[in-house]
Amino acid sequence: MAFNDEGAFWLSKEEEIYNPYFGDKMLKCGRMEEKIIKQ
């Protein structure tokens, strides 16, 4: 896990999960916490 096992957050334009940490090792690991909708 990122940052000494504390985890991390990131923004993405895609709904599908592409974890930017650890490359292929954890590419699909994560979940959507919040969706930001453009007004």
C-alpha positions as CSV (number, residue, x, y, z in Angstrom):
1,M,0.0,0.0,0.0
2,A,1.2,3.6,-0.7
3,F,2.8,5.8,1.9
4,N,4.0,3.2,4.5
5,D,0.7,1.3,4.4
6,E,-1.4,4.4,5.1
7,G,-3.0,4.4,1.6
8,A,-3.6,7.3,-0.7
9,F,-6.2,9.2,-2.7
10,W,-6.1,10.3,-6.3
11,L,-8.3,12.0,-8.9
12,S,-9.2,10.4,-12.2
13,K,-11.3,11.4,-15.2
14,E,-12.2,7.7,-15.6
15,E,-14.7,5.7,-13.5
16,E,-12.7,2.5,-13.9
17,I,-10.0,2.1,-11.2
18,Y,-6.4,2.6,-12.4
19,N,-4.3,2.8,-9.2
20,P,-1.3,5.0,-9.9
21,Y,0.8,3.5,-7.1
22,F,2.9,0.3,-7.5
23,G,2.3,-0.1,-11.2
24,D,0.9,-3.5,-12.3
25,K,1.1,-4.9,-8.8
26,M,-2.0,-3.1,-7.6
27,L,-3.4,-1.5,-10.8
28,K,-7.1,-2.4,-10.1
29,C,-6.9,-2.0,-6.3
30,G,-9.1,0.9,-5.0
31,R,-12.6,2.2,-4.9
32,M,-14.4,5.3,-5.8
33,E,-15.1,7.5,-2.7
34,E,-16.8,10.4,-4.4
35,K,-17.8,11.5,-7.9
36,I,-17.3,15.2,-8.8
37,I,-19.8,16.4,-11.4
38,K,-19.0,19.3,-13.6
39,Q,-21.8,22.0,-13.5
